[in-house]
Amino acid sequence: MPETVFAKIIRGEIPARIVHEDDRCLAFHDVQPQAPVHVLVIPKKPVENVAALDGADEALAGHLVLVAAEVARKLGVGDGYRLVFNCGRDGGQSVDHLHLHLLAGRRLGWPPG
Ligand code: DGP
């Protein structure tokens, strides 16, 4: 998979406001926030998107969700938030490195645009 800006963030070559890091993932504030709290949780392993996950990634995918919930609690929005994986261009994906959006801090509309 072609390298993305997120690979550079993982290597520390581009600055990011990191809120969580462990051996498998990184969470940092989105540079174009769509809500008062907008954090991206990404795997360190290069995976393009949800469609590129396979059975061996099951624990990793679950880990991203649990980390997002932990970050929400840490940032004081644990009572209400939205988690979103955009997949593919029609799904709104613009960066081809798997990322889980954590959105919170305002009333979120439904359906999404
Ligand atoms: P998506 O559209 O689902 O692929 O979301 C990609 C998100 O990544 C988008 O909300 C903006 C964010 N983003 C893109 N480049 C950077 C960057 O260099 N730093 C940070 N922190 N976020 C970025």
Backbone and ligand atoms as CSV (ligand in chain L), in Angstrom:
chain,resi,resn,atom,element,x,y,z
A,1,MET,N,N,0.841,-1.192,0.000
A,1,MET,CA,C,0.000,0.000,0.000
A,1,MET,C,C,0.874,1.240,0.000
A,2,PRO,N,N,0.544,2.269,-0.774
A,2,PRO,CA,C,1.359,3.488,-0.810
A,2,PRO,C,C,1.376,4.164,0.552
A,3,GLU,N,N,2.498,4.763,0.887
A,3,GLU,CA,C,2.610,5.402,2.197
A,3,GLU,C,C,1.733,6.663,2.268
A,4,THR,N,N,1.210,6.927,3.451
A,4,THR,CA,C,0.350,8.104,3.660
A,4,THR,C,C,0.977,9.017,4.709
A,5,VAL,N,N,0.336,10.143,4.913
A,5,VAL,CA,C,0.769,11.096,5.929
A,5,VAL,C,C,0.719,10.452,7.323
A,6,PHE,N,N,-0.171,9.477,7.517
A,6,PHE,CA,C,-0.267,8.856,8.839
A,6,PHE,C,C,0.983,8.026,9.167
A,7,ALA,N,N,1.611,7.455,8.156
A,7,ALA,CA,C,2.862,6.724,8.402
A,7,ALA,C,C,3.930,7.692,8.918
A,8,LYS,N,N,3.929,8.887,8.381
A,8,LYS,CA,C,4.901,9.903,8.832
A,8,LYS,C,C,4.592,10.335,10.268
A,9,ILE,N,N,3.304,10.416,10.616
A,9,ILE,CA,C,2.933,10.763,11.994
A,9,ILE,C,C,3.384,9.645,12.939
A,10,ILE,N,N,3.190,8.387,12.539
A,10,ILE,CA,C,3.611,7.252,13.375
A,10,ILE,C,C,5.123,7.326,13.636
A,11,ARG,N,N,5.884,7.698,12.623
A,11,ARG,CA,C,7.355,7.769,12.777
A,11,ARG,C,C,7.819,9.067,13.427
A,12,GLY,N,N,6.876,9.963,13.704
A,12,GLY,CA,C,7.244,11.222,14.351
A,12,GLY,C,C,7.831,12.242,13.399
A,13,GLU,N,N,7.667,12.024,12.106
A,13,GLU,CA,C,8.239,12.945,11.111
A,13,GLU,C,C,7.336,14.155,10.879
A,14,ILE,N,N,6.057,14.000,11.222
A,14,ILE,CA,C,5.091,15.102,11.154
A,14,ILE,C,C,4.494,15.225,12.556
A,15,PRO,N,N,4.418,16.438,13.086
A,15,PRO,CA,C,3.878,16.573,14.443
A,15,PRO,C,C,2.378,16.293,14.499
A,16,ALA,N,N,1.945,15.787,15.628
A,16,ALA,CA,C,0.520,15.548,15.860
A,16,ALA,C,C,0.284,15.688,17.356
A,17,ARG,N,N,-0.952,16.041,17.700
A,17,ARG,CA,C,-1.327,16.173,19.121
A,17,ARG,C,C,-1.776,14.788,19.599
A,18,ILE,N,N,-0.815,14.031,20.085
A,18,ILE,CA,C,-1.065,12.629,20.442
A,18,ILE,C,C,-1.744,12.530,21.806
A,19,VAL,N,N,-2.798,11.708,21.870
A,19,VAL,CA,C,-3.520,11.525,23.134
A,19,VAL,C,C,-3.373,10.101,23.674
A,20,HIS,N,N,-2.867,9.197,22.847
A,20,HIS,CA,C,-2.649,7.813,23.298
A,20,HIS,C,C,-1.651,7.156,22.353
A,21,GLU,N,N,-0.752,6.365,22.935
A,21,GLU,CA,C,0.140,5.553,22.100
A,21,GLU,C,C,0.436,4.256,22.826
A,22,ASP,N,N,0.405,3.151,22.103
A,22,ASP,CA,C,0.854,1.873,22.643
A,22,ASP,C,C,1.550,1.117,21.518
A,23,ASP,N,N,1.830,-0.153,21.750
A,23,ASP,CA,C,2.621,-0.899,20.762
A,23,ASP,C,C,1.866,-1.118,19.446
A,24,ARG,N,N,0.537,-1.036,19.475
A,24,ARG,CA,C,-0.252,-1.349,18.273
A,24,ARG,C,C,-0.923,-0.155,17.616
A,25,CYS,N,N,-1.111,0.920,18.349
A,25,CYS,CA,C,-1.858,2.037,17.757
A,25,CYS,C,C,-1.451,3.390,18.304
A,26,LEU,N,N,-1.955,4.403,17.621
A,26,LEU,CA,C,-1.688,5.793,17.977
A,26,LEU,C,C,-3.024,6.538,17.871
A,27,ALA,N,N,-3.281,7.459,18.793
A,27,ALA,CA,C,-4.479,8.299,18.713
A,27,ALA,C,C,-4.047,9.754,18.815
A,28,PHE,N,N,-4.578,10.573,17.917
A,28,PHE,CA,C,-4.179,11.989,17.885
A,28,PHE,C,C,-5.343,12.834,17.379
A,29,HIS,N,N,-5.318,14.122,17.711
A,29,HIS,CA,C,-6.374,15.034,17.288
A,29,HIS,C,C,-6.340,15.235,15.774
A,30,ASP,N,N,-7.525,15.224,15.177
A,30,ASP,CA,C,-7.660,15.466,13.740
A,30,ASP,C,C,-7.313,16.928,13.443
A,31,VAL,N,N,-6.594,17.147,12.358
A,31,VAL,CA,C,-6.160,18.506,12.004
A,31,VAL,C,C,-7.315,19.339,11.432
A,32,GLN,N,N,-8.386,18.680,10.993
A,32,GLN,CA,C,-9.578,19.382,10.481
A,32,GLN,C,C,-10.793,18.931,11.286
A,33,PRO,N,N,-10.881,19.353,12.557
A,33,PRO,CA,C,-11.916,18.790,13.444
A,33,PRO,C,C,-13.330,19.115,12.983
A,34,GLN,N,N,-14.169,18.086,13.024
A,34,GLN,CA,C,-15.587,18.219,12.650
A,34,GLN,C,C,-16.484,18.281,13.880
A,35,ALA,N,N,-15.883,18.296,15.042
A,35,ALA,CA,C,-16.604,18.386,16.316
A,35,ALA,C,C,-15.599,18.896,17.344
A,36,PRO,N,N,-16.084,19.395,18.493
A,36,PRO,CA,C,-15.144,19.904,19.507
A,36,PRO,C,C,-14.083,18.881,19.906
A,37,VAL,N,N,-14.463,17.617,19.947
A,37,VAL,CA,C,-13.477,16.537,20.120
A,37,VAL,C,C,-13.483,15.708,18.840
A,38,HIS,N,N,-12.351,15.626,18.182
A,38,HIS,CA,C,-12.229,14.815,16.964
A,38,HIS,C,C,-10.838,14.205,16.965
A,39,VAL,N,N,-10.818,12.931,17.304
A,39,VAL,CA,C,-9.555,12.190,17.440
A,39,VAL,C,C,-9.557,11.049,16.435
A,40,LEU,N,N,-8.402,10.735,15.902
A,40,LEU,CA,C,-8.231,9.591,15.007
A,40,LEU,C,C,-7.432,8.520,15.732
A,41,VAL,N,N,-7.925,7.290,15.691
A,41,VAL,CA,C,-7.194,6.155,16.262
A,41,VAL,C,C,-6.732,5.299,15.092
A,42,ILE,N,N,-5.435,5.121,14.971
A,42,ILE,CA,C,-4.901,4.404,13.801
A,42,ILE,C,C,-3.987,3.255,14.241
A,43,PRO,N,N,-3.980,2.175,13.474
A,43,PRO,CA,C,-3.028,1.104,13.779
A,43,PRO,C,C,-1.634,1.514,13.299
A,44,LYS,N,N,-0.619,1.064,13.988
A,44,LYS,CA,C,0.750,1.313,13.502
A,44,LYS,C,C,1.029,0.449,12.274
A,45,LYS,N,N,0.402,-0.718,12.241
A,45,LYS,CA,C,0.526,-1.588,11.069
A,45,LYS,C,C,-0.161,-0.922,9.871
A,46,PRO,N,N,0.487,-0.897,8.718
A,46,PRO,CA,C,-0.167,-0.292,7.563
A,46,PRO,C,C,-1.289,-1.169,7.016
A,47,VAL,N,N,-2.518,-0.709,7.187
A,47,VAL,CA,C,-3.722,-1.366,6.656
A,47,VAL,C,C,-4.499,-0.260,5.962
A,48,GLU,N,N,-4.954,-0.513,4.735
A,48,GLU,CA,C,-5.561,0.571,3.956
A,48,GLU,C,C,-6.902,1.047,4.532
A,49,ASN,N,N,-7.754,0.112,4.858
A,49,ASN,CA,C,-9.085,0.475,5.385
A,49,ASN,C,C,-9.765,-0.788,5.927
A,50,VAL,N,N,-11.010,-0.643,6.339
A,50,VAL,CA,C,-11.727,-1.788,6.915
A,50,VAL,C,C,-11.803,-2.942,5.918
A,51,ALA,N,N,-11.977,-2.614,4.643
A,51,ALA,CA,C,-12.109,-3.661,3.628
A,51,ALA,C,C,-10.826,-4.483,3.483
A,52,ALA,N,N,-9.706,-3.925,3.912
A,52,ALA,CA,C,-8.423,-4.632,3.787
A,52,ALA,C,C,-8.083,-5.452,5.037
A,53,LEU,N,N,-8.926,-5.377,6.058
A,53,LEU,CA,C,-8.691,-6.180,7.262
A,53,LEU,C,C,-8.961,-7.645,6.955
A,54,ASP,N,N,-8.231,-8.540,7.616
A,54,ASP,CA,C,-8.565,-9.961,7.491
A,54,ASP,C,C,-8.659,-10.574,8.888
A,55,GLY,N,N,-8.903,-11.862,8.920
A,55,GLY,CA,C,-9.134,-12.539,10.199
A,55,GLY,C,C,-8.010,-12.329,11.201
A,56,ALA,N,N,-6.790,-12.205,10.714
A,56,ALA,CA,C,-5.643,-12.025,11.612
A,56,ALA,C,C,-5.669,-10.656,12.286
A,57,ASP,N,N,-6.495,-9.754,11.763
A,57,ASP,CA,C,-6.567,-8.388,12.310
A,57,ASP,C,C,-7.714,-8.213,13.307
A,58,GLU,N,N,-8.388,-9.307,13.635
A,58,GLU,CA,C,-9.575,-9.187,14.485
A,58,GLU,C,C,-9.260,-8.498,15.816
A,59,ALA,N,N,-8.202,-8.930,16.467
A,59,ALA,CA,C,-7.853,-8.329,17.764
A,59,ALA,C,C,-7.435,-6.873,17.593
A,60,LEU,N,N,-6.739,-6.588,16.511
A,60,LEU,CA,C,-6.305,-5.210,16.252
A,60,LEU,C,C,-7.522,-4.295,16.070
A,61,ALA,N,N,-8.497,-4.743,15.288
A,61,ALA,CA,C,-9.696,-3.931,15.053
A,61,ALA,C,C,-10.431,-3.683,16.375
A,62,GLY,N,N,-10.539,-4.710,17.193
A,62,GLY,CA,C,-11.181,-4.539,18.497
A,62,GLY,C,C,-10.389,-3.594,19.383
A,63,HIS,N,N,-9.071,-3.684,19.294
A,63,HIS,CA,C,-8.214,-2.810,20.103
A,63,HIS,C,C,-8.459,-1.341,19.756
A,64,LEU,N,N,-8.607,-1.037,18.479
A,64,LEU,CA,C,-8.847,0.354,18.068
A,64,LEU,C,C,-10.131,0.882,18.710
A,65,VAL,N,N,-11.159,0.052,18.730
A,65,VAL,CA,C,-12.440,0.470,19.321
A,65,VAL,C,C,-12.293,0.693,20.832
A,66,LEU,N,N,-11.608,-0.232,21.501
A,66,LEU,CA,C,-11.441,-0.080,22.951
A,66,LEU,C,C,-10.596,1.142,23.284
A,67,VAL,N,N,-9.573,1.401,22.484
A,67,VAL,CA,C,-8.741,2.594,22.716
A,67,VAL,C,C,-9.575,3.860,22.497
A,68,ALA,N,N,-10.418,3.862,21.472
A,68,ALA,CA,C,-11.271,5.029,21.231
A,68,ALA,C,C,-12.175,5.288,22.443
A,69,ALA,N,N,-12.741,4.241,23.008
A,69,ALA,CA,C,-13.599,4.405,24.199
A,69,ALA,C,C,-12.786,4.932,25.376
A,70,GLU,N,N,-11.567,4.443,25.523
A,70,GLU,CA,C,-10.691,4.902,26.611
A,70,GLU,C,C,-10.324,6.377,26.414
A,71,VAL,N,N,-10.021,6.756,25.182
A,71,VAL,CA,C,-9.670,8.154,24.894
A,71,VAL,C,C,-10.880,9.052,25.162
A,72,ALA,N,N,-12.076,8.592,24.783
A,72,ALA,CA,C,-13.295,9.378,25.037
A,72,ALA,C,C,-13.432,9.648,26.539
A,73,ARG,N,N,-13.249,8.620,27.341
A,73,ARG,CA,C,-13.329,8.809,28.806
A,73,ARG,C,C,-12.265,9.793,29.274
A,74,LYS,N,N,-11.048,9.619,28.762
A,74,LYS,CA,C,-9.923,10.469,29.166
A,74,LYS,C,C,-10.182,11.941,28.817
A,75,LEU,N,N,-10.863,12.175,27.696
A,75,LEU,CA,C,-11.113,13.551,27.259
A,75,LEU,C,C,-12.435,14.105,27.804
A,76,GLY,N,N,-13.101,13.312,28.655
A,76,GLY,CA,C,-14.307,13.807,29.330
A,76,GLY,C,C,-15.580,13.742,28.519
A,77,VAL,N,N,-15.581,12.922,27.465
A,77,VAL,CA,C,-16.783,12.813,26.622
A,77,VAL,C,C,-17.286,11.360,26.576
A,78,GLY,N,N,-16.982,10.618,27.624
A,78,GLY,CA,C,-17.311,9.198,27.637
A,78,GLY,C,C,-18.790,8.888,27.603
A,79,ASP,N,N,-19.646,9.875,27.884
A,79,ASP,CA,C,-21.094,9.617,27.916
A,79,ASP,C,C,-21.758,9.702,26.549
A,80,GLY,N,N,-21.091,10.288,25.549
A,80,GLY,CA,C,-21.737,10.408,24.246
A,80,GLY,C,C,-20.752,10.759,23.157
A,81,TYR,N,N,-20.648,9.879,22.191
A,81,TYR,CA,C,-19.709,10.111,21.093
A,81,TYR,C,C,-20.071,9.214,19.925
A,82,ARG,N,N,-19.417,9.454,18.803
A,82,ARG,CA,C,-19.628,8.610,17.626
A,82,ARG,C,C,-18.283,8.094,17.150
A,83,LEU,N,N,-18.252,6.812,16.778
A,83,LEU,CA,C,-17.059,6.201,16.176
A,83,LEU,C,C,-17.378,5.890,14.726
A,84,VAL,N,N,-16.471,6.284,13.823
A,84,VAL,CA,C,-16.723,6.129,12.380
A,84,VAL,C,C,-15.466,5.635,11.682
A,85,PHE,N,N,-15.633,4.576,10.880
A,85,PHE,CA,C,-14.602,4.179,9.919
A,85,PHE,C,C,-15.122,4.560,8.535
A,86,ASN,N,N,-14.538,5.528,7.874
A,86,ASN,CA,C,-14.868,5.776,6.475
A,86,ASN,C,C,-14.082,4.775,5.630
A,87,CYS,N,N,-14.753,4.162,4.667
A,87,CYS,CA,C,-14.091,3.127,3.848
A,87,CYS,C,C,-14.321,3.404,2.368
A,88,GLY,N,N,-13.233,3.662,1.646
A,88,GLY,CA,C,-13.336,3.916,0.211
A,88,GLY,C,C,-13.811,5.336,-0.072
A,89,ARG,N,N,-13.663,5.749,-1.322
A,89,ARG,CA,C,-14.024,7.130,-1.682
A,89,ARG,C,C,-15.503,7.413,-1.430
A,90,ASP,N,N,-16.381,6.479,-1.795
A,90,ASP,CA,C,-17.814,6.709,-1.553
A,90,ASP,C,C,-18.137,6.742,-0.061
A,91,GLY,N,N,-17.300,6.125,0.739
A,91,GLY,CA,C,-17.497,6.155,2.187
A,91,GLY,C,C,-16.878,7.379,2.838
A,92,GLY,N,N,-16.256,8.234,2.022
A,92,GLY,CA,C,-15.676,9.467,2.557
A,92,GLY,C,C,-14.234,9.352,2.988
A,93,GLN,N,N,-13.578,8.245,2.636
A,93,GLN,CA,C,-12.179,8.062,3.040
A,93,GLN,C,C,-11.255,8.883,2.147
A,94,SER,N,N,-10.389,9.688,2.771
A,94,SER,CA,C,-9.428,10.496,2.007
A,94,SER,C,C,-7.986,10.105,2.287
A,95,VAL,N,N,-7.727,9.482,3.427
A,95,VAL,CA,C,-6.374,9.015,3.760
A,95,VAL,C,C,-6.408,7.486,3.794
A,96,ASP,N,N,-5.581,6.877,2.949
A,96,ASP,CA,C,-5.644,5.421,2.783
A,96,ASP,C,C,-4.778,4.671,3.793
A,97,HIS,N,N,-5.018,4.968,5.048
A,97,HIS,CA,C,-4.435,4.225,6.183
A,97,HIS,C,C,-5.584,4.132,7.174
A,98,LEU,N,N,-5.944,2.919,7.552
A,98,LEU,CA,C,-7.104,2.693,8.432
A,98,LEU,C,C,-7.121,3.683,9.600
A,99,HIS,N,N,-8.265,4.302,9.846
A,99,HIS,CA,C,-8.383,5.202,10.994
A,99,HIS,C,C,-9.824,5.210,11.490
A,100,LEU,N,N,-9.938,5.266,12.796
A,100,LEU,CA,C,-11.240,5.313,13.459
A,100,LEU,C,C,-11.442,6.739,13.982
A,101,HIS,N,N,-12.494,7.396,13.489
A,101,HIS,CA,C,-12.807,8.743,13.968
A,101,HIS,C,C,-13.564,8.647,15.295
A,102,LEU,N,N,-13.153,9.418,16.278
A,102,LEU,CA,C,-13.902,9.622,17.515
A,102,LEU,C,C,-14.397,11.068,17.495
A,103,LEU,N,N,-15.729,11.214,17.418
A,103,LEU,CA,C,-16.336,12.551,17.333
A,103,LEU,C,C,-17.218,12.776,18.553
A,104,ALA,N,N,-17.091,13.945,19.176
A,104,ALA,CA,C,-17.871,14.217,20.384
A,104,ALA,C,C,-17.833,15.704,20.705
A,105,GLY,N,N,-18.630,16.076,21.711
A,105,GLY,CA,C,-18.589,17.445,22.199
A,105,GLY,C,C,-19.694,18.310,21.642
A,106,ARG,N,N,-20.532,17.760,20.775
A,106,ARG,CA,C,-21.732,18.445,20.294
A,106,ARG,C,C,-22.761,17.378,19.939
A,107,ARG,N,N,-24.019,17.793,19.776
A,107,ARG,CA,C,-25.057,16.848,19.368
A,107,ARG,C,C,-24.809,16.480,17.911
A,108,LEU,N,N,-24.633,15.214,17.639
A,108,LEU,CA,C,-24.301,14.760,16.286
A,108,LEU,C,C,-25.567,14.359,15.544
A,109,GLY,N,N,-25.740,14.874,14.352
A,109,GLY,CA,C,-26.941,14.581,13.581
A,109,GLY,C,C,-26.953,13.180,12.988
A,110,TRP,N,N,-28.151,12.730,12.644
A,110,TRP,CA,C,-28.323,11.434,11.975
A,110,TRP,C,C,-29.450,11.541,10.964
A,111,PRO,N,N,-29.335,11.070,9.727
A,111,PRO,CA,C,-28.168,10.349,9.219
A,111,PRO,C,C,-27.013,11.296,8.914
A,112,PRO,N,N,-25.782,10.747,8.877
A,112,PRO,CA,C,-24.631,11.575,8.526
A,112,PRO,C,C,-24.700,11.943,7.055
A,113,GLY,N,N,-23.997,12.965,6.666
A,113,GLY,CA,C,-24.032,13.418,5.274
A,113,GLY,C,C,-23.292,12.501,4.337
L,1,DGP,P1,P,-11.087,10.374,6.157
L,1,DGP,O1,O,-11.781,11.414,5.360
L,1,DGP,O2,O,-12.027,9.403,6.867
L,1,DGP,O3,O,-10.027,9.653,5.348
L,1,DGP,O4,O,-10.353,11.168,7.323
L,1,DGP,C1,C,-9.034,11.600,7.241
L,1,DGP,C2,C,-8.849,12.601,8.328
L,1,DGP,O5,O,-7.463,12.819,8.497
L,1,DGP,C3,C,-9.459,13.974,8.029
L,1,DGP,O6,O,-10.489,14.235,8.981
L,1,DGP,C4,C,-8.319,14.952,8.189
L,1,DGP,C5,C,-7.245,14.143,8.894
L,1,DGP,N1,N,-5.888,14.477,8.509
L,1,DGP,C6,C,-5.381,14.500,7.254
L,1,DGP,N2,N,-4.081,14.836,7.279
L,1,DGP,C7,C,-3.757,15.020,8.607
L,1,DGP,C8,C,-2.557,15.374,9.275
L,1,DGP,O7,O,-1.492,15.605,8.696
L,1,DGP,N3,N,-2.622,15.458,10.633
L,1,DGP,C9,C,-3.783,15.208,11.336
L,1,DGP,N4,N,-3.726,15.324,12.674
L,1,DGP,N5,N,-4.927,14.868,10.719
L,1,DGP,C10,C,-4.916,14.778,9.366
